[in-house]
Amino acid sequence: MERSRPRQPDRPFGIEAKHGDPGRLAKWRTPLAIFVIAGLIAAAFAGWLGGGPDTERRIVTPRATIELRHAAILRSGNWFETQVRLIPATDVQDLVIAIDTPLWRAMSIDTLVPDAESATSLDDRFAYHFGKVRAGHPFTLKFDGQIQPRAYRKLRGEMRIADGESEIATIPMALTVLP
């Protein structure tokens, strides 16, 4: 008795036998996908896509020691924190911390601790006056903000620390904002 083979169903219109052939590059699809995904994960863990470790800098001048901590790579829409710690070598009569406007373009600054005695916006800078700080007594300023979606780019500017009009230090800063 002869066995009959099951009948293949009719293919839908337009589908031919060649559409079921995996092709000669099919063996590379899975390794390539794994390589691309692993590369993205490695970049994220390395901090190249934002969220990496904070940048910490220490600046020593004859008038003060300044420690600055901030994220160098930020993601649009995310929160960020910056801390400035100042230890003056001599008494400071009117501590002023000024931030260039381009650094805070397309950002909202939500918290500034401690509160400034006064704040001004002159010469394309936001200047915060904190009053007297005695020599050897650390002063820490913390500000938090959020990056707005339109801020994709490299933001550059300076943070100026002064005693009234007398400059203590000027610190160049750069932030990279990714989507």
Backbone as a ProteinNet text record, in pm:
[ID]
protein_1_A
[PRIMARY]
MERSRPRQPDRPFGIEAKHGDPGRLAKWRTPLAIFVIAGLIAAAFAGWLGGGPDTERRIVTPRATIELRHAAILRSGNWFETQVRLIPATDVQDLVIAIDTPLWRAMSIDTLVPDAESATSLDDRFAYHFGKVRAGHPFTLKFDGQIQPRAYRKLRGEMRIADGESEIATIPMALTVLP
[TERTIARY]
82.9	0	89.5	59.4	139.3	89.6	186	148	139.5	43.5	31.6	91.8	156.6	215.9	107.6	116.2	14.7	28.2	-80.2	-84.7	-46.4	45.3	85.2	-31.9	-59.2	-167.8	-126.6	-223.5	-195.2	-139.3	-37.6	21.5	-71.2	-66.2	-144.8	-92.2	-175.1	-139.3	-14.5	83.8	205.3	317.8	293.6	397.1	449.8	580.6	644	740.9	794.5	887.8	1011.9	1057	1178.2	1160	1035.3	1012	1037.5	1038.3	1067.1	1214.1	1297	1440.2	1509.2	1585.8	1647.8	1757.3	1815.1	1919.4	2056.7	2158.3	2294.9	2347.1	2287	2334.5	2258.1	2167.1	2082.8	2164.3	2275.9	2354.5	2417.3	2423.6	2484.5	2382.3	2253.8	2152.9	2158.8	2158.8	2158.1	2288.1	2405.8	2528.8	2537.5	2493.3	2497.4	2403.1	2284	2189.1	2245.8	2307.1	2366.4	2479.6	2562.5	2673.3	2622.3	2520.9	2466.3	2405.4	2325.8	2261.9	2366.6	2464.4	2571.2	2651.9	2674.7	2746.4	2670.6	2540.5	2459.5	2459.6	2449.2	2451.3	2587.1	2695.1	2829.1	2847.8	2797.9	2807.2	2729.9	2614	2534.2	2606.5	2663.6	2735.6	2861.1	2923.4	3042.9	3009.6	2880.2	2839.8	2842.8	2864.8	2871	2734.1	2629	2493.4	2428.7	2506.5	2454.6	2438	2426.2	2404.7	2529.6	2644.6	2769	2809.7	2929.2	2973.9	2990.7	2975.1	2991.5	3137.6	3156	3288.3	3322.1	3436.9	3480	3609.3	3607.7	3727.7	3761.5	3889.3	3937.5	4026.7	3991.2	4066.3	4121.8	4252.6	4316.8	4373.8	4331	4383.6	4441.8	4514.7	4566.9	4455.9	4336	4227.3	4129.5	4128.6	4030.3	4059.2	3999.8	3997.2	3853.1	3833.3	3698	3688.4	3581.9	3553	3420.8	3420.2	3302.5	3266.9	3140.9	3093.1	2966.9	2969.7	2853.3	2861.5	2748.7	2746.3	2792.6	2883.8	2933.9	2844.9	2777.5	2686.5	2548.3	2454.3	2317.3	2222.2	2108.4	2003.6	1891.1	1837.6	1727	1609.6	1550.1	1436.7	1475.4	1603.2	1646.5	1682.7	1684.3	1725.8	1877.1	1934.5	2078.1	2105	2221.6	2261.9	2404.3	2431.5	2565.9	2596.5	2717.4	2759.6	2889.6	2893.6	3013.3	3049.7	3171.8	3218.9	3338.5	3328.9	3432.5	3487.5	3620.2	3686.3	3779.2	3735.4	3817.6	3942.3	4050.9	4175.7	4172.8	4094.8	4075.5	3925.4	3887.6	3745.3	3691.3	3570.4	3500.9	3385.9	3378.6	3275	3141.5	3145.9	3021.8	3050	3022.9	3046.3	2946.2	2999.2	2916	2951.8	2850	2868.9	2783.1	2850.1	2781.4	2795.1	2685.6	2681.4	2649.4	2729.4	2700.3	2564.2	2491	2358.8	2360.9	2458.8	2457.5	2459.6	2516.8	2517.4	2376.9	2292.5	2158.8	2051.5	2090.8	1990.8	1913.8	1782.4	1692.5	1698.6	1722	1719.4	1627.5	1570	1497.1	1570.3	1608.8	1677	1569	1552.5	1442.2	1481.5	1604.9	1647.3	1784	1799.3	1927.8	1939.1	2032.2	2046.6	2190.1	2216.7	2122.1	2069.1	1960.7	1904.9	2003.3	2008.3	2095.3	2031	2115.9	2063.9	2001.5	2061.9	2006	2055	1983.2	2020	2002.9	2095.6	2088.9	2117.1	2081.2	2111.9	2172.1	2304	2376.1	2486.2	2520.1	2632.2	2622.2	2501.9	2478.3	2517.3	2497.3	2525.6	2415.6	2391	2305.8	2399.4	2389.4	2479.7	2401.2	2452.8	2390.1	2484.3	2433.3	2511.5	2475.8	2577.5	2554.6	2607	2665.2	2711	2846.5	2870.8	3002.3	3027.6	3154.1	3201.6	3339.2	3354.4	3480.6	3587.9	3711.4	3826.6	3825.1	3847.9	3855.3	3720.7	3611.1	3477.8	3421.1	3393.3	3343.6	3203.2	3182.7	3050.9	3016	2899.2	2855.9	2727.6	2728.4	2610.4	2566.8	2439	2383.8	2268.9	2273.3	2155.9	2115	1983.7	1922.9	1839.7	1834.7	1753.9	1711.3	1646.7	1601	1631.6	1679.5	1709.8	1579.9	1556.9	1438.5	1468.5	1367.3	1390.3	1464.5	1460.7	1524.7	1673.6	1732.9	1871.1	1973.6	1951.7	2048.4	2170.2	2278.2	2402.8	2506	2618.6	2724.4	2702.2	2684.6	2666.2	2798	2843	2971.6	2952.8	3031.7	3028.1	3124.2	3107.7	3195.9	3115.4	3173.9	3123.7	3227.8	3182.2	3272.6	3243.2	3347.6	3335.3	3414.1	3347.8	3410	3374.4	3453	3422.8	3379.4	3249.5	3197.7	3241.2	3322.4	3374.4	3512.1	3575.5	3710.2	3702.5	3759.2	3750.3	3835.2	3773.2	3845.7	3887.9	3795.7	3826.6	3721.5	3763.9	3672.6	3695	3584.9	3594.6	3521.8	3594.4	3524.9	3449.4	3328.5	3245.4	3189.3	3165.7	3101.9	3011.8	2890.2	2793.7	2747.6	2740.1	2687.6	2547.4	2451.6	2312.1	2272.4	2234.3	2193.7	2041.6	1983.5	1838.1	1793.2
-114.9	0	124	212.2	332.3	440.5	501	608.6	738.9	816.6	946.7	1055.5	1145.6	1258.5	1360.4	1424.9	1527	1640.4	1691.1	1798	1930.6	2001.8	2134.6	2230.2	2315.7	2412	2512.4	2566.8	2669.6	2793.1	2850	2972.5	3090	3191.2	3311.2	3376.9	3458	3525.6	3611.4	3600.6	3680.3	3618.6	3516	3450.2	3333.1	3335.7	3231.1	3151.6	3044.1	2958.1	3035.2	3133.1	3208.5	3293	3325.1	3404	3323.2	3196.4	3110.6	3077.4	3114.9	3087.5	3188.1	3139.5	3232.6	3319.2	3283.6	3364.1	3334	3381.6	3348.3	3428	3545.1	3625.2	3597.3	3502.1	3474.3	3434.1	3366.8	3321.5	3437.6	3557.8	3673.8	3760	3736.7	3822.4	3817.8	3702.3	3690.9	3742.7	3703.2	3758.5	3910.6	3964.6	4109.4	4178.8	4125	4183.2	4178.4	4067.2	4055	4155.4	4172.4	4266.4	4410.2	4450.6	4586.4	4610.3	4518.5	4534.8	4535.4	4446.2	4442.5	4572.3	4627.8	4754.7	4869.1	4873.9	4977.8	4962.7	4840.8	4817.4	4855.1	4819.4	4854.9	5006.8	5076.9	5223.4	5284.6	5229.4	5279.6	5257.2	5136.1	5108.2	5194.3	5229.2	5313	5459.2	5494.6	5632.6	5720.3	5663.5	5742.8	5791.9	5736.1	5776.6	5855.8	5904.9	5981.4	5893.2	5956.8	5882.2	5819.9	5856.3	5801.1	5871.6	5845.1	5908.7	6059.7	6131.4	6276.6	6313.9	6430	6486.5	6561.6	6533.8	6602.1	6675.8	6804.5	6887.2	6960.5	6980.6	7055.4	7167	7289.7	7406.8	7474.5	7497.3	7562.3	7695.1	7802.3	7936.5	7990.8	8101.1	8157.9	8199.5	8225	8275.4	8167.3	8049.6	7947.8	7814.8	7710.6	7578.6	7552.8	7513.2	7492.5	7350.2	7281.6	7148.2	7156.1	7107.6	7114.4	6973.1	6936.7	6805	6821.6	6768.4	6776.3	6666.6	6636.9	6539.4	6609	6547	6605.7	6569	6454.1	6409.3	6394.6	6467.4	6467.2	6419.9	6367.8	6326.2	6427.8	6462.7	6557.3	6504.7	6592.7	6556.1	6502.1	6474.1	6418.3	6527.6	6489.8	6578.6	6574.1	6683.6	6685.2	6760.5	6734.9	6800	6849.5	6967.8	7023.1	7071.1	7041.9	7088.5	7165.2	7278.9	7362	7374.2	7337.5	7348.7	7441.5	7545.7	7649	7653.4	7651	7668.1	7788.8	7905.6	8026.1	8026.8	8080.6	8094	8222.3	8319.4	8445.3	8471.6	8561.1	8594.5	8650.1	8607.3	8657.5	8743.7	8867.3	8960.2	8938.6	8913.8	8891	8783.4	8658.6	8548	8555.8	8559.3	8564.8	8445	8367.3	8257.1	8290.3	8306	8346.6	8237	8208.9	8106.1	8173.8	8144.2	8198.9	8150.2	8239.7	8206.4	8089	8076.8	7962.5	7826.1	7816.2	7687.8	7647.6	7744.7	7714.2	7738.7	7755.2	7770.8	7639.9	7650.8	7535.2	7443	7500.8	7425.5	7498.4	7423.6	7486.7	7450.2	7551.7	7530.9	7531.9	7417.7	7401.6	7424.1	7395.1	7405.5	7471	7562.9	7626	7626.7	7548.2	7536	7567.8	7660.4	7744.2	7855.8	7917.4	8029.7	8145.5	8213.8	8330.2	8450	8540.8	8664.9	8750.9	8747	8818.8	8750.8	8775.6	8718.6	8826	8828.2	8924.6	8852.3	8919.3	8868.4	8982.9	8990.4	9096.3	9036.9	9105.1	9064.6	8919.8	8874.9	8739.3	8632.9	8665.9	8572.8	8581.7	8467.3	8464.5	8468.8	8572.7	8589.6	8576.6	8493.4	8468.7	8517.3	8602.6	8661	8588.2	8538.9	8460.3	8526.4	8642.6	8712.2	8665.7	8681	8654	8504.3	8466.7	8331.2	8347.5	8291	8305.4	8212	8251.8	8172.9	8035.9	7931.4	7795.3	7728.2	7802	7744.2	7706.3	7579.2	7537.3	7591.6	7629.5	7671.6	7577	7512	7420.2	7472.6	7483.7	7523.8	7404.5	7374.1	7263.5	7318.4	7292.3	7326.4	7208.6	7195	7087.4	7149.7	7080.6	7130.2	7017.2	7057.4	6961	7015.6	6927.2	6963.6	6961.4	7067	7072.8	7002.4	6948.2	6866.4	6935.1	7065	7132.1	7160.6	7109.3	7143.9	7043.2	6979.7	6880	6951.3	6946.7	7004.3	7010.2	7066.7	7090.2	7231.2	7241.9	7370.8	7409.9	7532.2	7578.6	7712	7732	7858.3	7853.8	7948.4	7957.2	7975.5	7928.7	7957.9	8050.1	8167.2	8265.4	8273.3	8261.8	8273.4	8396.1	8484.9	8612.9	8655.9	8751	8822.1	8961	8979.6	9104.3	9114.6	9214.5	9231.9	9167.5	9125.7	9069.7	8919.2	8878.6	8739	8646.1	8533.8	8427.4	8320.3	8279.7	8178	8183.7	8146.6	8127.4	7986	7910.1	7769	7746.4	7708.6	7675.7	7544.6	7540.2	7418.8	7385.3	7257.1	7209.7	7092.9	7094.5	6988	6937.5	6807.1	6747.3	6697.7	6741.6	6701.8	6609.9	6487.5	6388.3	6371.4	6322.3	6302.4	6196.2
0	0	0	-79.7	-97.1	-2.2	65.1	157.5	81.2	112.1	44.7	135.3	71.6	143.6	173.2	288.5	315.8	215.4	176.6	76.5	141.1	76.5	123	101.6	200.5	178.7	72.5	8.7	-91.4	-22.7	-88	-34.4	-64	26.3	-4.4	-131.6	-192.5	-316.6	-294.1	-380.2	-374.9	-294.1	-217.9	-139	-219.9	-240.1	-320.5	-231.7	-286	-212.1	-168.6	-247.5	-214	-86.7	-53.7	67	194.5	187.6	302.5	316.2	218.1	221	313.2	411.5	506	443.5	335.6	270.7	326.5	255.8	292.3	412.1	447.8	560.7	689.6	687.4	804.2	926.7	906.6	1021.6	1098.1	1037.9	1103.5	1177.3	1158.8	1220.7	1372.7	1430.3	1576.3	1637.5	1587.8	1647.7	1633.2	1520.8	1501.5	1599.8	1618.3	1713.6	1855.1	1891.9	2024.9	2041.6	1940.4	1945.8	1962.8	1888.2	1897.3	2034.7	2083.2	2214.2	2325.4	2317.9	2418.6	2415.7	2298.4	2287.1	2352.9	2332.8	2397.2	2549.1	2597.3	2741	2799.7	2730.8	2778.3	2781.2	2678.9	2676.2	2792.5	2823.2	2935.2	3068	3087.8	3211.8	3224.9	3113.7	3117	3144	3137.3	3162.7	3040.3	2923.1	2800.6	2756.2	2812.2	2776.6	2889.5	2982.7	3095.7	3216.3	3331.6	3454.2	3511.7	3460.8	3513.5	3642.1	3689	3813	3795.2	3906.1	3903.1	3878.8	3817.8	3800.9	3928.8	3986	4107.4	4079	4114.6	4093.1	4222.1	4240.3	4358.2	4305.5	4341.1	4297.5	4422.6	4423.7	4537.1	4488.4	4553.4	4524.3	4654.4	4648.8	4773.9	4871.4	4819.1	4904.1	4949.9	4883.9	4922.3	4854.9	4912.3	4849.6	4810.1	4685.7	4633.4	4581.2	4621.1	4570.7	4496.4	4373.5	4287.5	4243.1	4260.9	4218.6	4136.1	4013.1	3924.6	3819.7	3758.1	3648.8	3521	3448.8	3324.3	3206	3214.1	3108.4	3169.2	3114	3164.4	3056	3097.6	3004	3010.1	2895.4	2889.4	2971	3050.7	3133.2	3269	3292.3	3420.1	3520.1	3645.7	3753.3	3765.3	3812.4	3837.4	3966.7	4022.9	4147.2	4130	4182.2	4182.2	4323.2	4370.7	4502.1	4490.3	4558.4	4564.5	4712	4745.8	4885.3	4885	4965.6	4972.7	5114.3	5126.5	5255.1	5239.1	5287.3	5267	5355.8	5301.2	5377.6	5460.5	5416.6	5490.3	5499.5	5589.6	5602.9	5471	5437.9	5319	5369	5321.8	5368.2	5297.6	5167.3	5090.6	4986.2	5022.2	4929.3	4814.8	4693.6	4573.2	4486.4	4448.9	4354.2	4233.3	4118.5	3995.9	3890.5	3821.5	3717.5	3584.8	3481.4	3348	3299.5	3236.2	3183.2	3085.7	2994.6	2901.6	2969.7	3090.2	3160.4	3204.7	3233.5	3282.7	3178	3052.7	2947.4	2932.3	2923.3	2908.5	3030	3146.5	3272.1	3368.6	3457.5	3567.5	3696.2	3773.1	3899.9	4007.1	4071.7	4165.3	4310.6	4345.7	4485.4	4492	4585	4613.7	4765.8	4821.1	4965.6	5002.8	5090.7	5163.4	5073.7	5118.4	5042.8	5042.3	4930.1	4918.3	4987.7	5039.5	5097.1	4989.3	4870.1	4755.3	4627.7	4520.2	4390.2	4284.1	4189.3	4079	3948.2	3841.8	3708.7	3628.9	3631	3561.9	3475.8	3367.7	3281.9	3238.3	3204.3	3154.9	3257.7	3387.3	3496.2	3601.4	3665.1	3782.6	3902.5	3986.2	4099.7	4229.8	4319.8	4449.5	4558.3	4647.6	4756.4	4886.1	4957.3	5078	5205.4	5196.2	5316.3	5363.4	5494.9	5553.4	5571.4	5545.8	5573.4	5639.2	5757.9	5830.4	5774.2	5789.2	5742.6	5808.7	5729.1	5778.7	5799.8	5788.8	5806.2	5670	5647.5	5515.7	5487.8	5364.3	5315.8	5200.7	5208.2	5102.6	5040.3	4909	4832.6	4748.5	4754.2	4675.4	4594.1	4464	4383.6	4297.3	4283.8	4205.7	4095	3983.6	3872.5	3781.6	3673.9	3574	3435.6	3347.7	3210.1	3129.9	3054.6	2969.5	2836.4	2768.7	2648.2	2535	2525.8	2411.1	2431.5	2536.5	2570.3	2519.2	2403.7	2354.5	2297.5	2366.6	2316	2427.5	2395.8	2494.2	2549.4	2679.5	2745.3	2809.7	2783.8	2837.1	2907.1	3009.3	3082.2	3198.3	3288.9	3404.1	3531.2	3640.2	3773.5	3835.9	3878.4	3937.9	4086.7	4168	4312.7	4353.9	4431	4463.8	4605.1	4654	4777.5	4734.1	4718.8	4662.7	4517.4	4486.8	4350.5	4331.6	4440.6	4435.7	4406.1	4293.1	4250.3	4335.6	4375.4	4445.7	4346.1	4258.6	4156.8	4046.5	3926.2	3814.2	3763.7	3757.6	3721.8	3590.4	3483.2	3357.7	3373	3316.1	3324.5	3186.8	3165.2	3042.4	3079.3	3025.5	3046.9	2911.7	2896	2774.8	2804.1	2722.3	2740.9	2625.9	2659.1	2560.7	2563.2	2453.5	2452.5	2551.4
[MASK]
+++++++++++++++++++++++++++++++++++++++++++++++++++++++++++++++++++++++++++++++++++++++++++++++++++++++++++++++++++++++++++++++++++++++++++++++++++++++++++++++++++++++++++++++++++

